[in-house]
Amino acid sequence: MNPAIYNLPTGYRGDTYGPITFRFYNSSGSGINLNGVSGALQVRQAQDLPVVVQWMTADSSMQISNNIVTLLPKSASCMRMMPGVYSYDLQLISGTSTRTYLKGTLPIDGDITSL
């Protein structure tokens, strides 16, 4: 099954970003139980380039409960990447099964004011 495409809201270089909440439903409209699932979302300029920002259940920057995945706010210091359009995907892991649920872009606009 291919991941759904969802382009994240535009971020601004050097500004706090988030929170962002995703809700997952099956084809009949019922929430998908994600309790006990771990996950990661990584943002990169391109597939083979280093991660510029990430959310993970392992570091508690991503929370998963029932059918909801929440990306907690990233501080301004974490969002200092250069302006551009970045790619991401969201993988959720349950036992030995890994599934990429979402993929898309994260546009970053340049800031004018720098504190």
FENFEN-V578121 format. One line per field, one symbol per residue. psi: psi as a letter, one per 30 degrees, with the letter a starting at -180 (. if undefined). burial: 1 if it has 9 or more other ideal C-beta (glycine too) atoms within 8 Angstrom, else 0. A space follows every 10 residues. Layout:
psi = ???
burial = ???
This chain:
psi = kkllkjklkk lkkglkkllk kkkkllfggk kkjgkfkllk kkklelegll kfklkkfegg fkkkkcgkkk jlkkleffhg lkkajllllj kkkjbgkkkj ellaljkklk lekj.
burial = 0010000100 1111101000 0101000000 1001001111 1111000000 0011111000 1101001111 1101000010 1000011111 1110000011 1111111110 10000
